[in-house]
Amino acid sequence: MNKLSADDRARILQLLCEGMSIRAVTRVTGVSKNTVAKLLADAGEACAIYQNQAFRELPCTRIQVDEIWSFVYAKEKNVITAKAAPEGAGDVWTWTALCADTKLLFSWLVGGRDAEYAAAFMLDIRDRLLERPQITSDGHYAYLSAVDNAFGKQVDYAQIIKTYGEAADSPRRYSPPVCTGVKKRTVTGNPDIDHVSTSFVERQNLTMRMHMRRFTRLTNGFSKKVENHAHAIALHAMYYNFVKEQRGIRMTPAMKAGVTDTLWTIDHIVRVVELFDAKPGKRGPYKKQSREEA
């Protein structure tokens, strides 16, 4: 990585953020696969630490949460027969939390889809917010105890439960199921029913699939290691939050949420990676001023 110029790093990260696979990036740039993979790991680690510190005391009050499925090395049912499957192989879920007002993707967690991960996810959300939130989730049972343990009665929480069925005239094997019904259910507090929705976070999950090759369905571009999967998500979140302008708010989510007053470019992300990589000894959290320095 030390041999790459800032311009080369910016070009590689830009291609990765726009959905190109590592092998495709090597063909376009002429940089070796190992160099691209190392840059992704360094950038993902830096972006995760930076956002972990930057997304604190947020003014967000309308929160939508969801989970998006992917897999590492092999699908869960095939891990037992896979050769040399690494630790973490199989189905992987990414829990995502989005502010409906600012579109900020301020919390995510990579792991299983059980109660333990749900509890950790909700505790992380709680620790990032300033005010009492309204939270909307799907009907996944693990959210019930997780929200209660994290917030108690200091939350307005509702679930939106969708039922699906097969389309009668479905022409293909992989046609998506059809939504046949929607039910909104108040769980805690007094949520505004008009704002009980997961549409924004579900749309962001689609953006994740479009911007990360490893999330594409029916492909061999899936993650081979869970660590690289997490690095790619952290890099995507940095690009989505700080660089990509949202048409609905006409600025980036980070600007709308007051995290920064600057429209970032990919060069800003490179600067964060360089600041992180330049720190001597064991890598640790950024100082608070590093966001402004970037």
Contacts in CASP RR format, 6 or more apart in sequence:
PFRMAT RR
TARGET T0000
AUTHOR 0000-0000-0000
METHOD contacts of the structure
MODEL  1
MNKLSADDRARILQLLCEGMSIRAVTRVTGVSKNTVAKLLADAGEACAIY
QNQAFRELPCTRIQVDEIWSFVYAKEKNVITAKAAPEGAGDVWTWTALCA
DTKLLFSWLVGGRDAEYAAAFMLDIRDRLLERPQITSDGHYAYLSAVDNA
FGKQVDYAQIIKTYGEAADSPRRYSPPVCTGVKKRTVTGNPDIDHVSTSF
VERQNLTMRMHMRRFTRLTNGFSKKVENHAHAIALHAMYYNFVKEQRGIR
MTPAMKAGVTDTLWTIDHIVRVVELFDAKPGKRGPYKKQSREEA
1 9 0 8 1.000
1 35 0 8 1.000
1 38 0 8 1.000
1 39 0 8 1.000
1 42 0 8 1.000
1 277 0 8 1.000
3 35 0 8 1.000
4 12 0 8 1.000
4 31 0 8 1.000
4 35 0 8 1.000
4 39 0 8 1.000
6 267 0 8 1.000
6 270 0 8 1.000
6 274 0 8 1.000
8 29 0 8 1.000
8 31 0 8 1.000
9 39 0 8 1.000
9 270 0 8 1.000
9 273 0 8 1.000
10 266 0 8 1.000
10 267 0 8 1.000
10 269 0 8 1.000
10 270 0 8 1.000
11 29 0 8 1.000
12 25 0 8 1.000
12 29 0 8 1.000
12 31 0 8 1.000
12 36 0 8 1.000
12 39 0 8 1.000
13 39 0 8 1.000
13 43 0 8 1.000
13 235 0 8 1.000
13 239 0 8 1.000
13 266 0 8 1.000
13 269 0 8 1.000
13 270 0 8 1.000
14 266 0 8 1.000
15 24 0 8 1.000
15 25 0 8 1.000
15 28 0 8 1.000
15 29 0 8 1.000
16 22 0 8 1.000
16 25 0 8 1.000
16 36 0 8 1.000
16 40 0 8 1.000
16 232 0 8 1.000
16 235 0 8 1.000
17 211 0 8 1.000
17 235 0 8 1.000
17 236 0 8 1.000
17 239 0 8 1.000
17 243 0 8 1.000
17 266 0 8 1.000
18 211 0 8 1.000
19 210 0 8 1.000
19 211 0 8 1.000
19 212 0 8 1.000
19 213 0 8 1.000
20 28 0 8 1.000
20 213 0 8 1.000
21 213 0 8 1.000
21 214 0 8 1.000
21 221 0 8 1.000
22 33 0 8 1.000
22 36 0 8 1.000
22 37 0 8 1.000
22 40 0 8 1.000
23 33 0 8 1.000
24 213 0 8 1.000
25 31 0 8 1.000
25 36 0 8 1.000
26 32 0 8 1.000
26 33 0 8 1.000
26 36 0 8 1.000
29 36 0 8 1.000
37 228 0 8 1.000
39 273 0 8 1.000
40 228 0 8 1.000
40 231 0 8 1.000
40 232 0 8 1.000
40 235 0 8 1.000
41 227 0 8 1.000
41 228 0 8 1.000
41 231 0 8 1.000
42 273 0 8 1.000
42 276 0 8 1.000
42 277 0 8 1.000
43 231 0 8 1.000
43 234 0 8 1.000
43 235 0 8 1.000
43 269 0 8 1.000
43 273 0 8 1.000
44 230 0 8 1.000
44 231 0 8 1.000
44 232 0 8 1.000
44 234 0 8 1.000
44 235 0 8 1.000
44 238 0 8 1.000
45 231 0 8 1.000
45 234 0 8 1.000
45 276 0 8 1.000
45 283 0 8 1.000
46 272 0 8 1.000
46 273 0 8 1.000
46 275 0 8 1.000
46 276 0 8 1.000
46 277 0 8 1.000
47 234 0 8 1.000
47 235 0 8 1.000
47 237 0 8 1.000
47 238 0 8 1.000
47 269 0 8 1.000
47 272 0 8 1.000
47 273 0 8 1.000
48 230 0 8 1.000
48 231 0 8 1.000
48 234 0 8 1.000
49 276 0 8 1.000
49 283 0 8 1.000
49 284 0 8 1.000
49 285 0 8 1.000
49 286 0 8 1.000
50 238 0 8 1.000
50 272 0 8 1.000
50 276 0 8 1.000
50 286 0 8 1.000
50 290 0 8 1.000
50 291 0 8 1.000
51 106 0 8 1.000
51 234 0 8 1.000
51 237 0 8 1.000
51 238 0 8 1.000
51 241 0 8 1.000
52 285 0 8 1.000
53 285 0 8 1.000
53 286 0 8 1.000
53 288 0 8 1.000
54 254 0 8 1.000
54 259 0 8 1.000
54 291 0 8 1.000
55 104 0 8 1.000
55 106 0 8 1.000
55 107 0 8 1.000
55 128 0 8 1.000
55 259 0 8 1.000
56 127 0 8 1.000
56 128 0 8 1.000
57 128 0 8 1.000
57 129 0 8 1.000
57 130 0 8 1.000
58 99 0 8 1.000
58 104 0 8 1.000
58 106 0 8 1.000
58 128 0 8 1.000
58 129 0 8 1.000
58 130 0 8 1.000
58 257 0 8 1.000
58 259 0 8 1.000
59 130 0 8 1.000
59 131 0 8 1.000
59 257 0 8 1.000
59 258 0 8 1.000
60 99 0 8 1.000
60 101 0 8 1.000
60 102 0 8 1.000
60 104 0 8 1.000
60 106 0 8 1.000
60 129 0 8 1.000
60 133 0 8 1.000
60 257 0 8 1.000
61 101 0 8 1.000
61 129 0 8 1.000
61 131 0 8 1.000
61 132 0 8 1.000
61 133 0 8 1.000
61 134 0 8 1.000
62 99 0 8 1.000
62 100 0 8 1.000
62 101 0 8 1.000
62 133 0 8 1.000
62 134 0 8 1.000
62 136 0 8 1.000
62 195 0 8 1.000
63 97 0 8 1.000
63 98 0 8 1.000
63 99 0 8 1.000
63 100 0 8 1.000
63 125 0 8 1.000
63 129 0 8 1.000
63 133 0 8 1.000
63 134 0 8 1.000
63 135 0 8 1.000
63 136 0 8 1.000
64 97 0 8 1.000
64 98 0 8 1.000
64 100 0 8 1.000
64 135 0 8 1.000
64 136 0 8 1.000
64 137 0 8 1.000
64 197 0 8 1.000
64 198 0 8 1.000
64 199 0 8 1.000
64 200 0 8 1.000
64 201 0 8 1.000
65 95 0 8 1.000
65 96 0 8 1.000
65 97 0 8 1.000
65 98 0 8 1.000
65 121 0 8 1.000
65 125 0 8 1.000
65 135 0 8 1.000
65 136 0 8 1.000
65 137 0 8 1.000
65 143 0 8 1.000
65 198 0 8 1.000
65 201 0 8 1.000
66 95 0 8 1.000
66 96 0 8 1.000
66 137 0 8 1.000
66 138 0 8 1.000
66 198 0 8 1.000
66 201 0 8 1.000
66 202 0 8 1.000
66 205 0 8 1.000
67 93 0 8 1.000
67 94 0 8 1.000
67 95 0 8 1.000
67 96 0 8 1.000
67 113 0 8 1.000
67 138 0 8 1.000
67 140 0 8 1.000
68 93 0 8 1.000
68 94 0 8 1.000
68 96 0 8 1.000
68 205 0 8 1.000
68 208 0 8 1.000
68 209 0 8 1.000
68 215 0 8 1.000
69 91 0 8 1.000
69 92 0 8 1.000
69 93 0 8 1.000
70 91 0 8 1.000
70 92 0 8 1.000
70 93 0 8 1.000
70 94 0 8 1.000
70 214 0 8 1.000
70 215 0 8 1.000
70 222 0 8 1.000
70 223 0 8 1.000
70 229 0 8 1.000
71 90 0 8 1.000
71 91 0 8 1.000
71 92 0 8 1.000
71 222 0 8 1.000
71 223 0 8 1.000
72 86 0 8 1.000
72 88 0 8 1.000
72 89 0 8 1.000
72 90 0 8 1.000
72 92 0 8 1.000
72 222 0 8 1.000
72 223 0 8 1.000
72 224 0 8 1.000
72 225 0 8 1.000
72 226 0 8 1.000
72 229 0 8 1.000
73 79 0 8 1.000
73 82 0 8 1.000
73 85 0 8 1.000
73 86 0 8 1.000
73 88 0 8 1.000
73 89 0 8 1.000
73 90 0 8 1.000
73 222 0 8 1.000
73 223 0 8 1.000
73 224 0 8 1.000
73 225 0 8 1.000
74 82 0 8 1.000
74 85 0 8 1.000
74 89 0 8 1.000
74 90 0 8 1.000
75 90 0 8 1.000
75 91 0 8 1.000
76 90 0 8 1.000
76 91 0 8 1.000
79 85 0 8 1.000
79 89 0 8 1.000
79 90 0 8 1.000
82 89 0 8 1.000
86 224 0 8 1.000
86 225 0 8 1.000
86 226 0 8 1.000
87 226 0 8 1.000
88 226 0 8 1.000
89 226 0 8 1.000
91 112 0 8 1.000
92 110 0 8 1.000
92 111 0 8 1.000
92 112 0 8 1.000
92 223 0 8 1.000
92 226 0 8 1.000
92 229 0 8 1.000
93 110 0 8 1.000
93 111 0 8 1.000
93 112 0 8 1.000
93 113 0 8 1.000
93 117 0 8 1.000
94 108 0 8 1.000
94 109 0 8 1.000
94 110 0 8 1.000
94 111 0 8 1.000
94 208 0 8 1.000
94 233 0 8 1.000
95 107 0 8 1.000
95 108 0 8 1.000
95 109 0 8 1.000
95 110 0 8 1.000
95 111 0 8 1.000
95 117 0 8 1.000
95 118 0 8 1.000
95 121 0 8 1.000
96 105 0 8 1.000
96 107 0 8 1.000
96 108 0 8 1.000
96 201 0 8 1.000
96 204 0 8 1.000
96 205 0 8 1.000
96 208 0 8 1.000
97 105 0 8 1.000
97 106 0 8 1.000
97 107 0 8 1.000
97 108 0 8 1.000
97 121 0 8 1.000
97 125 0 8 1.000
97 201 0 8 1.000
98 104 0 8 1.000
98 105 0 8 1.000
98 106 0 8 1.000
98 200 0 8 1.000
98 201 0 8 1.000
98 204 0 8 1.000
99 106 0 8 1.000
99 253 0 8 1.000
99 257 0 8 1.000
100 195 0 8 1.000
100 197 0 8 1.000
100 200 0 8 1.000
101 256 0 8 1.000
102 249 0 8 1.000
102 253 0 8 1.000
102 256 0 8 1.000
102 257 0 8 1.000
103 200 0 8 1.000
103 204 0 8 1.000
103 246 0 8 1.000
103 248 0 8 1.000
103 249 0 8 1.000
103 253 0 8 1.000
103 256 0 8 1.000
104 241 0 8 1.000
104 253 0 8 1.000
104 254 0 8 1.000
104 256 0 8 1.000
104 257 0 8 1.000
104 259 0 8 1.000
105 204 0 8 1.000
105 237 0 8 1.000
105 240 0 8 1.000
105 241 0 8 1.000
105 253 0 8 1.000
106 125 0 8 1.000
106 128 0 8 1.000
106 241 0 8 1.000
106 257 0 8 1.000
107 121 0 8 1.000
107 124 0 8 1.000
107 125 0 8 1.000
107 128 0 8 1.000
108 233 0 8 1.000
108 237 0 8 1.000
109 117 0 8 1.000
109 120 0 8 1.000
109 121 0 8 1.000
109 124 0 8 1.000
110 226 0 8 1.000
110 229 0 8 1.000
110 230 0 8 1.000
110 233 0 8 1.000
111 117 0 8 1.000
111 226 0 8 1.000
113 140 0 8 1.000
113 142 0 8 1.000
114 142 0 8 1.000
115 142 0 8 1.000
115 145 0 8 1.000
115 146 0 8 1.000
117 142 0 8 1.000
118 140 0 8 1.000
118 142 0 8 1.000
118 143 0 8 1.000
118 145 0 8 1.000
118 146 0 8 1.000
119 145 0 8 1.000
119 146 0 8 1.000
119 149 0 8 1.000
119 150 0 8 1.000
121 146 0 8 1.000
122 143 0 8 1.000
122 146 0 8 1.000
122 147 0 8 1.000
122 149 0 8 1.000
122 150 0 8 1.000
122 151 0 8 1.000
123 149 0 8 1.000
123 150 0 8 1.000
125 133 0 8 1.000
125 135 0 8 1.000
125 150 0 8 1.000
126 150 0 8 1.000
126 151 0 8 1.000
132 154 0 8 1.000
132 155 0 8 1.000
132 156 0 8 1.000
133 151 0 8 1.000
133 155 0 8 1.000
133 156 0 8 1.000
134 155 0 8 1.000
134 156 0 8 1.000
134 157 0 8 1.000
134 158 0 8 1.000
134 191 0 8 1.000
134 192 0 8 1.000
134 195 0 8 1.000
135 147 0 8 1.000
135 151 0 8 1.000
135 155 0 8 1.000
135 156 0 8 1.000
135 157 0 8 1.000
135 158 0 8 1.000
135 191 0 8 1.000
136 157 0 8 1.000
136 158 0 8 1.000
136 159 0 8 1.000
136 160 0 8 1.000
136 191 0 8 1.000
136 195 0 8 1.000
136 196 0 8 1.000
136 197 0 8 1.000
136 198 0 8 1.000
137 143 0 8 1.000
137 147 0 8 1.000
137 157 0 8 1.000
137 159 0 8 1.000
137 160 0 8 1.000
137 198 0 8 1.000
138 159 0 8 1.000
138 160 0 8 1.000
138 161 0 8 1.000
138 162 0 8 1.000
138 198 0 8 1.000
139 159 0 8 1.000
139 160 0 8 1.000
139 161 0 8 1.000
143 159 0 8 1.000
144 187 0 8 1.000
147 155 0 8 1.000
147 157 0 8 1.000
147 187 0 8 1.000
147 188 0 8 1.000
148 188 0 8 1.000
151 157 0 8 1.000
151 188 0 8 1.000
152 188 0 8 1.000
153 188 0 8 1.000
153 189 0 8 1.000
155 188 0 8 1.000
155 189 0 8 1.000
156 188 0 8 1.000
156 189 0 8 1.000
156 190 0 8 1.000
156 191 0 8 1.000
156 192 0 8 1.000
157 186 0 8 1.000
157 187 0 8 1.000
157 188 0 8 1.000
157 189 0 8 1.000
157 191 0 8 1.000
158 184 0 8 1.000
158 185 0 8 1.000
158 186 0 8 1.000
158 187 0 8 1.000
158 191 0 8 1.000
158 193 0 8 1.000
158 196 0 8 1.000
159 184 0 8 1.000
159 185 0 8 1.000
159 187 0 8 1.000
160 182 0 8 1.000
160 183 0 8 1.000
160 184 0 8 1.000
160 185 0 8 1.000
160 196 0 8 1.000
160 197 0 8 1.000
160 198 0 8 1.000
161 182 0 8 1.000
161 183 0 8 1.000
161 184 0 8 1.000
161 185 0 8 1.000
162 179 0 8 1.000
162 181 0 8 1.000
162 182 0 8 1.000
162 183 0 8 1.000
163 179 0 8 1.000
163 180 0 8 1.000
163 181 0 8 1.000
163 182 0 8 1.000
163 183 0 8 1.000
164 177 0 8 1.000
164 178 0 8 1.000
164 179 0 8 1.000
164 180 0 8 1.000
165 177 0 8 1.000
165 178 0 8 1.000
165 179 0 8 1.000
165 180 0 8 1.000
166 177 0 8 1.000
166 178 0 8 1.000
167 175 0 8 1.000
167 177 0 8 1.000
167 178 0 8 1.000
174 217 0 8 1.000
174 218 0 8 1.000
184 193 0 8 1.000
184 196 0 8 1.000
186 193 0 8 1.000
204 240 0 8 1.000
207 240 0 8 1.000
208 215 0 8 1.000
208 233 0 8 1.000
208 236 0 8 1.000
209 215 0 8 1.000
209 216 0 8 1.000
209 217 0 8 1.000
211 236 0 8 1.000
211 239 0 8 1.000
211 240 0 8 1.000
212 232 0 8 1.000
212 233 0 8 1.000
212 236 0 8 1.000
213 219 0 8 1.000
213 221 0 8 1.000
214 221 0 8 1.000
214 222 0 8 1.000
214 223 0 8 1.000
214 228 0 8 1.000
214 229 0 8 1.000
214 232 0 8 1.000
223 229 0 8 1.000
223 232 0 8 1.000
235 269 0 8 1.000
238 269 0 8 1.000
238 272 0 8 1.000
239 266 0 8 1.000
239 269 0 8 1.000
240 253 0 8 1.000
241 252 0 8 1.000
241 253 0 8 1.000
241 254 0 8 1.000
241 259 0 8 1.000
242 252 0 8 1.000
242 254 0 8 1.000
242 260 0 8 1.000
242 264 0 8 1.000
242 268 0 8 1.000
242 269 0 8 1.000
243 252 0 8 1.000
243 264 0 8 1.000
243 265 0 8 1.000
243 266 0 8 1.000
243 268 0 8 1.000
243 269 0 8 1.000
244 252 0 8 1.000
245 251 0 8 1.000
245 252 0 8 1.000
245 263 0 8 1.000
246 252 0 8 1.000
246 253 0 8 1.000
246 256 0 8 1.000
249 256 0 8 1.000
251 263 0 8 1.000
252 260 0 8 1.000
252 263 0 8 1.000
252 264 0 8 1.000
254 260 0 8 1.000
254 264 0 8 1.000
255 261 0 8 1.000
255 262 0 8 1.000
255 263 0 8 1.000
259 291 0 8 1.000
260 291 0 8 1.000
262 268 0 8 1.000
264 294 0 8 1.000
268 294 0 8 1.000
271 293 0 8 1.000
271 294 0 8 1.000
272 290 0 8 1.000
272 294 0 8 1.000
275 286 0 8 1.000
275 290 0 8 1.000
275 293 0 8 1.000
275 294 0 8 1.000
276 283 0 8 1.000
276 286 0 8 1.000
END
